[in-house]
Each structure stands twice: as structure tokens, then as C-alpha cells.
């Protein structure tokens, strides 16, 4: 059984972190943080350090770290998702801010998203941190296809997800 794992990383793994958040993984990014600072943050918050660095300073021996090679997005995603369960449902977390998205009505979305989106009558979500709106459009369809090809398993669509 894969345990749910919360991660902390730096901006060098931004693309991986965004993809993981789409799948519901809790990944905090500390921009510009040194490796030691990532370990400090992990210790305070009970997180696992996600890094492409080979270093694991001795004084942080008790802190879990997961090493992924840089430049192999698909391979890294496979490794992580095989060993670690997400903390929430796919499409329920802002890919930029890592916070839980809120469900929003079509009425609330008027003027905020293109009219064709509100007319589609799909599930709309909104990030309370950055204010970005999300809906199951072509970007989500492309990402879903990429996830399914990469992980070789079906990924639930946003429409069938739990309400945020
Ligand atoms: Zn956000």
C-alpha cells in the first residue's frame, strides 16, 4: 500500500511539481531555497524532500528525501506515483499554488471565464490563492492523455471528481 506523502521541493522541479499537483499530490515549492532549507522545511512540516540533488547532509539523515533525475519528467512521475499516493483527488489542487480548489457555480464564473465555458455547463473550480479558474477544457484533455500514456492507467476526469 502506498502511503500518502506530502513533498517539499524547489523551483528546479517546477514542471514535475505542477504535474504532481494536477494528480492531487501535495507539493510545496520554496523558490530559491538551498537544499538545507528544504530539509529544514520538511522537518518542520513532516514532508519529504523532492530533489534532483545527490546530497543528503548527515544532520538531516532522519528526514526522508526522494531523488529524481532532472530532465526525465515522465520517469520521475512514474517513480513517485508508484511509491506514493496523492493526498487528494486529481484536479482538486491548484497546479501553481498547491492549495485546494473551490467549486464555483456558472453564475459566479460569469465574466471570469470565456462565455463558451459557462455555456458548456461543466464543473468549474477556482483557486482562492491566485484567483485562477479551471474547467475541463482542451488543456485538461491533453494533460489527461499524457498522464494516461505515461502512467499506463486511467486518470479520473475532473467531471467525476469529488467536489473541492
Ligand atoms: Zn493558485
Boltz pocket constraint, residues with backbone or C-beta under 6 A from the ligand:
constraints:
  - pocket:
      binder: B
      contacts: [[A, 94], [A, 95], [A, 96], [A, 97], [A, 98], [A, 99], [A, 127], [A, 128], [A, 129], [A, 130], [A, 131], [A, 132]]
      max_distance: 6.0
